[in-house]
Amino acid sequence: MFFCSVRLTVYTLVLLATTSIIGTIVLQNGPPHQYVKLYGTGFYNLIKVLNLDDMYHAWWFLFLLLLLCINIIVCSIERLSLTWKTIFPEKVRFNRDRFRSLKNREIFTTDKEFDLLSNECRGILSKKVGRVLYEETEKGCVLYAEKGRWTRLGVYVVHASILLLVVGALIGAMFGFKANLRLDEGARADTVFTTRTRMPVKLPFSIQCNEFEVRFYDTGAPEEFRSNLTIIENGQESFTKDIRVNHPLRYKGINIFQASYGTIAPDNALFEIVDNATQKSITKKLKIGEQVTLPGDAGIFKFEGFGPNFKFRGHNLGGTFFGKVTLKEQKGFQVALPTKFPTFDKMRKGEFSFIVKKFDQRYYTGLQVTKDPGIWFVYTGFILMILGCWITFFISHQSYFIEMEKSDQNVTSVLVSGKANRNNYGMMFKIKKIVTILKDK
């Protein structure tokens, strides 16, 4: 049968491993222009056709996962009946001749009373192994005990773990999402936009950013940024929580991560205009689009707006206010006023200097919002994988056999042997330990 073929399992796993490597090498969920820049137009068209830019959600990758699930289920069902009969036989049987010829065997003689020795053997096997089968023979008796038949189910636990991992991945790919949300301080939103397609996703609640705070190192690099968020449900505030990087907010299966931040363009600022000849100045608060007359009626200054970046001689000076100066009978020109350098405009050495004295610095918080309904399948799969591997590789099915034969000289010959489906070397030491105990008693 096609689906119970081990060869199919191997081919499917090789294909999944190979395509996963491709998914690691090829940029995922990037903008089109970035693919064209990295790979060229021709290869970008191939990437789009095969969905290599979002490979783990591509139909053919999900089909490979589904094929692996079917293959594992069919293989497990086909072999389960035989394994079940092995683990739970109607009657436990053992082959005496096979145990007599094992490499893991020890033979010794003793003059102990036969019944006493028999009871000692029973006690040791019962304590170390479990239920003991006792059969009398023409010359003496045999004792048999075993443990760990159930460990043959370890491979099925591993199979179940793989199924849960794959099913969790499929559920997450089909019903989960990864989205972004830009939220200004004081703003509220209940819709996020998927990372790749920018499709809107309605949340079962609203998120409100009450406050955003950022702290900087002396070098200017951000040390920590924090968002104070309130979850609003059915028009009522549910709870409020601070989130930081690696400290997300989780609610109703949705995770909200602190991903980025930025400044909101101020719509007004307090400007100081200084006449460099007389050092006289005026101070005026302006909104975007408003203008003020320069000292001495020399012209006008118009507040044009704010930009998050301003490059000057190869350096990015960050957030900058822009204004237009028009002196009488002269052509107007633009001035840039970086917030980090209040006296920047003095370097221009014009008739007037323009300084931003005060403005309301506000931020927006960049949130990553994710939902993965298959995550609990994945967690359970990982737990079962560890349990199954522990059963499969560290616990064995062990069988112990002791045969005692009486001789005419009141001497009893004892054969102790055993086997295990793994770690036969360790089994040899267990046999020797049983022999040592019997000799010492």
C-alpha positions in Angstrom: 0.0 0.0 0.0 1.3 3.4 -1.0 0.6 5.3 2.3 2.3 2.7 4.5 5.6 2.7 2.7 8.7 3.5 4.7 10.2 4.9 1.5 7.4 7.4 1.3 8.2 8.5 4.8 11.9 9.0 4.0 11.2 10.9 0.7 8.7 13.2 2.5 11.1 14.0 5.3 13.9 14.7 2.8 11.6 17.0 0.9 10.5 18.8 4.0 14.1 19.2 5.2 15.3 20.5 1.8 12.5 23.0 1.4 13.0 24.2 5.0 16.6 25.0 4.1 15.2 27.0 1.1 12.8 28.8 3.5 15.8 29.7 5.7 17.9 31.1 2.8 15.1 32.9 0.9 13.8 36.1 2.6 10.3 35.5 4.0 7.4 38.0 3.9 9.5 40.8 2.5 8.3 43.7 0.2 8.5 43.0 -3.6 11.2 45.6 -4.3 13.5 43.9 -1.8 13.1 40.6 -3.7 13.8 42.3 -7.0 16.9 43.9 -5.5 18.2 40.7 -4.0 17.3 38.1 -6.6 16.4 39.9 -9.8 13.0 40.1 -11.6 13.2 36.6 -13.2 13.9 34.8 -9.9 11.4 36.9 -8.1 8.6 35.7 -10.5 9.6 32.1 -9.7 9.5 33.0 -6.0 5.9 34.3 -6.4 4.7 31.3 -8.4 6.0 28.8 -5.8 5.2 31.0 -2.8 8.8 30.8 -1.6 8.4 34.3 0.0 5.9 32.7 2.4 7.0 29.1 2.1 5.6 27.8 5.4 2.1 28.8 4.3 2.4 27.6 0.7 -0.1 25.0 -0.4 2.5 22.5 -1.5 4.4 22.7 1.8 1.1 22.2 3.8 0.4 19.3 1.4 3.8 17.6 2.3 2.9 18.0 6.0 -0.5 16.4 5.4 1.1 13.6 3.4 3.5 12.9 6.3 0.5 12.8 8.7 -1.4 10.3 6.6 1.7 8.2 6.1 2.4 8.0 9.9 -1.2 7.2 10.7 -1.4 4.4 8.2 1.9 2.9 9.2 1.0 3.0 12.8 -2.4 1.3 12.3 -0.9 -1.4 10.1 1.7 -2.4 12.8 -0.4 -1.7 15.9 -2.3 -5.0 15.9 0.9 -7.2 15.9 2.5 -4.9 18.5 -0.6 -5.1 20.7 -0.6 -8.9 20.7 3.1 -8.9 21.6 2.5 -6.5 24.6 -0.7 -8.2 25.8 -0.5 -11.9 24.9 -3.3 -14.3 25.9 -0.6 -16.5 27.5 3.0 -15.7 28.2 5.3 -18.2 26.6 9.1 -18.5 26.6 11.6 -20.7 24.7 13.9 -22.6 27.1 16.4 -23.6 24.4 16.8 -20.0 23.3 17.6 -18.8 26.8 20.0 -21.7 27.3 22.0 -20.6 24.3 22.1 -16.8 25.0 25.5 -15.1 25.4 24.2 -13.3 28.5 24.2 -16.4 30.8 26.0 -17.5 33.9 26.2 -21.1 35.2 27.3 -22.1 38.7 26.7 -25.0 41.1 25.7 -24.9 44.8 25.0 -27.3 47.6 22.1 -25.3 49.0 18.9 -27.1 49.6 16.9 -27.1 46.4 13.6 -25.8 47.7 15.4 -23.0 49.6 17.3 -22.0 46.5 14.1 -22.1 44.4 12.4 -19.7 46.9 15.4 -17.4 46.8 15.3 -17.2 43.0 11.6 -16.5 43.1 12.1 -13.7 45.6 14.9 -12.1 43.6 13.0 -12.1 40.3 9.8 -11.0 42.0 11.5 -8.1 43.6 13.6 -7.0 40.6 11.3 -7.8 37.8 7.7 -8.7 38.7 5.4 -11.7 38.3 7.4 -15.0 38.1 6.3 -18.0 36.1 7.4 -21.3 37.6 7.5 -24.7 35.9 8.8 -28.0 37.1 10.9 -30.2 34.9 12.2 -33.8 35.1 15.5 -32.6 36.8 14.4 -29.5 38.6 12.5 -26.4 37.6 12.6 -23.2 35.5 11.6 -19.7 36.5 10.8 -16.9 34.0 10.0 -13.2 34.6 9.9 -10.2 32.3 9.2 -6.5 32.4 8.8 -3.6 30.0 6.7 -5.2 27.3 4.8 -1.9 27.2 7.9 0.0 26.0 7.2 -1.2 22.5 4.5 1.5 22.5 7.2 4.2 22.8 7.5 4.4 19.0 3.7 5.1 18.8 4.1 7.9 21.4 6.8 9.4 19.1 4.4 9.0 16.1 1.7 10.7 18.1 4.0 13.6 19.0 5.0 14.1 15.3 1.3 14.1 14.4 0.5 16.7 17.1 3.4 18.9 16.0 2.4 18.7 12.3 -1.3 19.2 13.1 -0.4 22.2 15.3 1.6 23.7 12.5 -1.3 23.2 10.0 -3.8 24.7 12.4 -1.5 27.7 13.0 -0.9 28.2 9.3 -4.6 27.9 8.3 -6.3 29.7 11.2 -3.6 31.8 12.9 -2.1 35.1 11.8 0.8 37.4 12.3 0.0 41.1 12.1 1.3 44.6 12.9 -0.4 47.6 14.5 0.9 51.1 14.8 -0.9 52.8 17.8 -0.4 56.5 18.7 -0.4 57.5 22.4 -4.0 57.9 23.4 -5.3 56.1 20.4 -7.4 52.9 20.3 -7.8 50.2 17.6 -9.5 46.9 17.2 -8.2 46.0 13.7 -4.6 44.8 12.8 -3.0 44.2 9.4 -1.3 41.0 8.4 2.4 41.2 7.9 2.6 39.9 4.4 -0.7 40.8 2.7 -1.7 43.8 4.8 -5.2 42.3 5.1 -7.3 43.7 8.0 -8.0 41.3 10.9 -10.7 42.2 13.4 -9.8 41.5 17.0 -12.4 40.5 19.6 -11.4 43.5 21.7 -9.8 46.9 21.4 -6.3 47.9 22.3 -5.6 51.4 23.7 -2.1 52.9 24.1 -2.3 55.0 27.3 1.4 55.9 27.3 4.7 55.1 25.6 8.0 55.6 27.3 11.5 55.2 25.9 14.9 55.5 27.7 18.2 56.1 26.0 21.8 55.2 26.7 24.3 58.1 26.7 25.2 57.1 23.1 21.6 57.8 22.0 20.7 54.2 21.4 17.4 53.1 23.0 17.9 51.3 26.3 14.3 50.2 26.9 10.9 51.1 25.5 7.6 50.3 27.2 3.9 50.6 26.2 1.1 50.9 28.7 -1.9 49.2 27.1 -5.5 48.8 28.1 -7.7 46.0 26.8 -11.2 47.3 26.1 -14.0 44.7 25.7 -17.7 45.5 25.1 -17.0 49.1 25.7 -15.5 48.4 29.2 -11.9 48.5 30.3 -10.9 44.9 31.0 -7.4 45.4 32.4 -4.2 47.5 31.9 -0.7 46.1 31.5 2.8 47.4 30.6 4.5 45.4 27.8 8.2 45.5 27.0 10.4 43.6 24.6 10.2 39.8 25.4 7.4 40.6 27.9 4.2 40.4 25.8 0.6 40.7 26.7 -1.5 37.5 26.2 -5.3 37.5 26.1 -7.8 35.1 24.6 -5.2 33.3 22.6 -3.8 36.5 21.1 -0.2 37.7 21.8 0.7 41.4 21.7 4.5 42.0 21.5 6.4 45.2 21.8 8.1 45.4 18.4 9.1 49.0 17.6 8.3 52.6 18.2 8.6 56.0 16.5 7.8 59.7 17.0 4.5 61.3 16.1 4.9 64.4 14.0 4.1 67.4 16.3 1.4 69.7 14.9 2.6 72.8 16.8 5.8 74.1 18.3 7.1 77.2 20.2 9.7 79.1 18.0 12.2 81.8 18.9 13.3 84.1 16.1 16.5 86.1 16.8 17.7 89.1 14.8 21.4 88.4 14.7 22.3 92.1 14.1 20.4 93.5 17.1 19.9 90.3 19.1 16.3 91.1 19.6 14.0 88.1 19.5 10.3 87.2 19.4 8.7 83.9 20.5 5.6 82.5 18.8 3.7 79.3 19.0 2.7 78.1 15.5 0.7 75.3 14.1 1.6 73.6 10.8 0.8 76.0 8.0 0.8 79.1 10.2 3.3 82.0 9.7 4.7 84.9 11.7 6.2 88.3 10.7 9.9 88.6 11.3 11.3 91.3 13.6 11.4 94.7 11.9 8.8 93.5 9.4 11.7 92.0 7.4 9.7 89.2 6.0 7.8 86.1 7.1 8.5 82.7 8.6 6.1 79.8 7.8 6.0 76.5 9.8 5.8 73.9 7.1 6.0 70.6 9.0 8.0 68.0 10.8 10.0 65.1 9.4 11.4 62.0 11.3 14.7 62.1 9.5 17.1 64.8 8.2 20.4 64.1 6.5 23.2 66.6 6.8 26.6 65.9 5.4 26.1 62.1 5.5 24.6 62.1 9.1 21.0 61.5 10.0 20.1 64.2 12.6 16.7 62.6 13.4 13.4 64.4 13.9 13.5 67.9 12.4 11.1 70.9 12.0 11.0 72.6 8.6 10.1 76.2 7.9 10.2 78.5 5.0 11.7 82.0 5.3 10.8 84.7 2.8 12.6 88.0 3.2 11.4 91.1 1.4 12.4 91.3 -2.2 14.2 88.0 -1.9 13.4 84.4 -3.0 12.2 82.2 -0.1 14.4 79.4 1.3 13.9 76.5 3.7 15.4 76.1 7.1 15.8 72.8 9.0 15.6 72.8 12.8 16.7 69.4 14.3 15.2 68.7 17.7 18.5 67.3 19.0 20.4 70.5 18.1 18.4 73.5 19.1 21.0 76.1 17.8 21.6 74.3 14.6 20.3 77.2 12.4 22.9 79.6 13.8 25.5 77.9 11.6 23.7 79.3 8.6 24.8 82.8 9.7 21.8 84.5 8.1 20.1 87.7 9.2 17.8 85.7 11.5 18.3 82.5 13.5 15.4 80.2 14.2 15.2 78.0 17.3 12.6 75.5 18.5 12.1 76.2 22.1 9.4 73.7 23.1 7.1 71.1 21.6 5.1 68.2 22.8 7.1 65.0 22.0 4.7 62.1 21.4 5.4 58.6 20.3 3.6 55.8 18.6 4.1 52.1 19.6 4.7 49.4 17.0 3.0 46.2 18.1 3.2 42.7 16.6 0.0 40.9 17.1 -0.1 37.1 16.6 -2.6 34.3 17.0 -1.6 30.6 16.8 -4.5 28.3 17.8 -2.3 25.3 17.2 0.3 26.2 19.8 -1.1 23.8 22.4 -0.9 21.0 20.0 2.7 21.9 19.4 3.5 22.1 23.2 1.8 18.7 23.8 3.7 17.2 20.8 7.0 18.4 22.3 6.1 16.8 25.7 5.1 13.5 24.0 8.2 13.6 21.9 10.5 13.8 24.9 8.4 11.1 26.7 8.4 8.8 23.6 12.1 9.1 23.1 12.8 8.4 26.7 10.7 5.2 26.6 12.1 4.2 23.2 15.8 4.7 23.9 16.2 4.4 27.7 13.6 1.8 28.8 13.9 -1.8 27.5 11.8 -5.0 27.4 13.8 -7.4 29.7 13.3 -11.1 30.1 15.0 -13.2 32.8 15.3 -17.0 32.9 16.6 -19.3 35.7 17.0 -23.0 35.3 17.9 -25.3 38.2 18.8 -29.0 37.9 19.4 -31.4 40.8 22.2 -34.0 40.7 22.7 -37.3 42.6 25.4 -35.7 44.8 22.9 -33.1 46.3 24.5 -30.4 44.1 22.3 -28.1 42.1 23.4 -26.6 38.8 21.9 -23.1 38.2 21.8 -21.3 34.8 20.8 -17.6 34.9 20.3 -15.8 31.5 18.4 -12.9 30.2 17.9 -10.7 27.1 16.7 -7.2 26.4 15.6 -5.5 23.2 18.3 -2.9 23.7 21.4 -2.4 25.9 22.4 -6.1 26.1 25.7 -5.0 27.6 23.9 -3.6 30.6 21.8 -6.8 30.8 25.0 -8.8 31.2 25.8 -6.9 34.4 22.3 -7.5 35.8 22.7 -11.2 35.2 26.0 -11.2 37.1 24.5 -9.3 39.9 21.7 -11.9 40.3 24.3 -14.7 40.4 26.3 -12.8 43.0 23.3 -12.5 45.2 22.4 -16.1 44.9 25.9 -17.3 45.7 26.2 -15.0 48.7 22.9 -16.0 50.3 
